[in-house]
C-alpha cells in the first residue's frame, strides 16, 4: 500500500469512528430521556386535571410517561415520605409533621408549587329549591354540636332529614372544608355522615339522593346536581363558585392546589412541573373547571424550580 493510500485509509477510518461516536452520543442522549416514568399520586380533587396533564405531556415529551393515581392528598404525601412517588398532588397545605418526616427520612426540604385554585362547591340534588346558604348555616349542618338536622331548619319551603355527604379523612378537601366551615380545631359531627371515597363519588351520591348536601371541587359539577351560592354571613350576598368569583376572592370557600416534591425536582420531574406552570399547562387547569394561575403567579412558581 502506498503512503497516499495509507493516508486515505486512515482518514476514512477516523471519519467512520467519528460517525459512530456521534451516533452513540445521540442514541445515549435519547436513552436518557426515553422510557422515563414519573410517579404522581395524591388528591382526588386534582386527579382529573393530573390525568389530563399526563395525557397531553406524553404528546409534548416523547418517551416520558406520567403515572397518575388518586387516593387523597394524605396518600400522595405518604408516597413522598416512603419514596414511592416523585410528585405529590395535594388540595391542602402539607402539615408541619409531614415536612419533618420527610426532612428526617430524606435529609431534604419539601418544595411546594401552587398549580391552580379551586372553589369547594356545596352541592344539592337538582330538585332541591335552595339556591343560597351561608357559612354559618353550613357550620350548623356539619360541625360537631351544630343544631341543624332537618331541612326545614334551613328553609321553610323544605322538609325531611338532612343527609350530609363528606369525604374520608385522608382527603385534603375534607381537611380544608372542615377548617373553613367548622373553624380550625373543630370537628365534623360524629354521626349521620355519609363518607365517599372521591370527589366524583360525592357528586354522584348527591345526584341520586334528594335530601343530600355535600361538598366537592368546583370542577366536578354536572347537570344532575345544583351548586349553591355561599355567603360569608347569614343574610349576606351569596356567590357561586365560578372562575371569576374564586379568582377575585368573593367566593368564601376557595383554596390553592399544590404539588410537592422532596427537594428541588430534577430531570424529567423538573421539566414536567415547569410545563405544568406554563401557559400550556394552565390551559388544561381551566379546561378541567379550575382556576388557572395569572402570568405573574406562573413566573413565581417557575422561580421556585431554581
N, C-alpha and C positions, 0 to 999 in steps of 0.2 A: 504494500500500500504506500503510495507517495505521501509526502508531507502535506500536500494540498488536500488529498483525500482524507488523511487522518484529521486534519483541522476541520473539514466539513462534517466528518463523523462526530467529532467532539461537540461542535456547535449544535448538531441535530440532537445528540443525546442530552445535552444541557437543556435544550428547548423542551424536550419531552418530559424531563424531570420537573422543570418549572411548571409545565401544564398540569402534571399530576399533582404537584404540591398545591397549585391554585385550586384545582378541583376538590382536593381534600379539605382545604380551608373552607370552601363554600359549603361542602356537604356537612362538615363538622359544625359550621355555623347554623345550618338548618336543623341539625340534630339537637342543638342547644335550645331551639325554640319549639321544635316539633314534638308532639307527644307529651306535652306537659299538662298536668291536671291540677287545677286549683280547687281545693275543698272549701266549700262555703255553706255555712249552716246557721240556723237561728230563727229569728222572728217569723211567725206565721203571717203577720201583717205585711212583711216585706217579701214573702216568698213568691208572690206573683210577679212583682217587679224584678226580683232577683232572677227568676227564670227567664223573663223577657230580656234582661241584660245579657244573661249567659247565651241565649239563643242568638241574639244579634252580634255578640262579640265573637262567636265562632265564625261568623262571616267576615268580620273585620280582621281577626288574628288567626290565620290558618294554623292548625296544629295545636292550639291551646284549648283545652276543654275545661269548663267550669261546672263542677258537680254541685248542685243546689239541693239542700234539704231544709225542711222546716223543723217543727218540734217546739218552738218557743224561744224567746230571747235567752232564757236561762240555759237552754241546751246548747245554744251557739257559744255562749261564754264558757260553758263547761268544756266544749270542744277545744277552745283556746288553751284552757288550763291543762287539759290532757294531752295537748299537742296533736290532735287528730284533724284540726281544721286550720287553714291559714287566715281565713277571714270569717268573722262572726257578724251576722246581721242582728241588730237589736232595735226594738222600738222603745227602749228605756235606756237611761244612762247607766253605765256599768257601776256596780257597787264598790265601795271602798275595800271591802273584804275580798272581792273578786280581783281587784287590782293587786292587792297584797299577795294573794295566792299565786298569781302569775309572776310577780316580782320574785317571790321566794323560789318558785319552781324553775323559771327560765332565766332569771337574772337580767330581765329586761322590763322596760316600762310598757304599759299599754298605750297604743296610739289610737286616737279617736278621730273619725271622719264623719261629718254631717253630710248626708247624701240627699236630703229632701225633708219635707214636712208633711204631717198628717193631722187631720181633724178626726178625733174619735167621735163617730156619729152615734146618736141614740136612735135605735130602730124600733118601729112598732109594725104590727100587722096592717096590711093595706086597708082593711075595713075599720081600723081604729080612727075615730074622728079627731083625736087630739092632734094639734099642729105645733104647739109650743110648750116647753117645760123649762123650769129654772133649775140651776144647780142645787138650790135649797130643796126643791121637791125631789130631785134625784137622790139627794142625801137621805131624805126620809124614806125613800123606797129601798135604797141599797145599804145604808150604813147600819152597823150594829146599834140597836136602840132606836132606830128610825120607826116612826109611827104608821107609815103608810103600808097597808096590806091589801086594800080594796081600791078598785079604780074610781069609785065614787068619792074617795078622799082627794083625788087629783082633779076630777071634773064631775059635775052633777049630771052630765049627759051620759055617763058611763056606769057600768056596774060589773060585778064579778071580781074574783081574786086577781091580784097582780102576779103574773108568773115572770120571775126575774131570771133572765139568761145571763150567764157570765162565762169568762174564760177560766182555764185552770191556772193555778198559782205559779207555774213556770213561765207564764206569758208576760211579756213586757207591757202589753195592753192592759192586762189585769192590774199590774202594779201601778201604772200611770193613772188609769181611771179611778182606782181606789183612792189614790192620794189627791187627785184633782177634785173628786166629788165628796169623799168622806172626810178628807183632811189628813195631813201627814200624821202617821202614828195610829190612825183609827182603822178599824177592820170592817169588812163586809158582815152582813147578817150571817149567823151560824147555820140557819136552816132556811129551806124554801128557795134555794138557789139551784138552777139547772145549769150544770157546768158543761161547756162544749170544748172540744179539743182544738178547734181552729177558728179563725176569723170567718171563713166562709160558712162553717157549721153553725155559728151563731145566727147569721142572716137566714140560712136555710131553715133553722128551727123556728124563727120568728115568722117566716113566710107561711108556715103550716100551723101556727099556734095563735089563735085570735087574741087571747088575753096576755100575750107575752110582750115584754120590753127587754131590750138588750143593747149592748154596745159593741162596736167593731170599727175597723178602719173605714174611712170615707170611700176608699176605692172598691169596697165590696157591695155598694148599692146595686140593687136590681129592681126591676119593675114590680116584683112581688112584695115589696115592703115599702113603708114610708120611713123617712127620717124626720126628726123633729128639729125645729128651730130651738136653740138653747139660749136662755138669758142668764146673765151672771147673778141677778137677784130676782126674786118673785115680783111679777108686775113690770119688769124692765123689758127693754127691747130684745127680742129673740133673734138670733142669727143662725142660718143654716150652715152646715159645714162645706161651703163651696170653696173653690180655689182662692177666690178673691178674699173671702172672709177669714180664711186661715192665714193667708199671706199678710193681711193688714192687721191681724190680731183681734178682730172683733168677735170671732168665734171663740168661746171661753175654754173649750176642751181640745187644745191643739198641742202638738209636740214635735220636736225634731226626730228624724230617723237616722240611725247610726250604723257605721261599720267599725269594727275593732280589729286590730292586729297586735301581735306580740312584737314589740319593737318596730322600727321603720320597715315597711314592706320592701322587699327586693325582687328583682327579676320580673317574672310573669305577674305576680300578685301586685307589684307596684304599678306596672303598666295597665293592669286591669282597673285598679282604683282610679288611676289618672284618667282613664277613658270614662269611667262612671261619672266623674265630676266635670266632664267636658260637656259642651253643648249637645253632642250626640247622645251621650248617656242620660242627660237630663230631659231630653225629649221623651224618652221612654218613661221616666218618672211621671210626667204629665199625662202621657197616653194611658197609663195604668190608673189614673184618677187621683194621683197625689200632687203635692205642690213642689215644684222644682226650685232649685237654688237660683238666686239672682246672679248676674255676671260677677259682681263683687264677691259674693259668697263662694262661687266656683273658684275664683282666684285664691281666696283664703284657704280653701281645702287643698288645692294643689300645692300651696306653700307648705302644708303640713307633711308633704311627702319628702321634702328636702331636709 
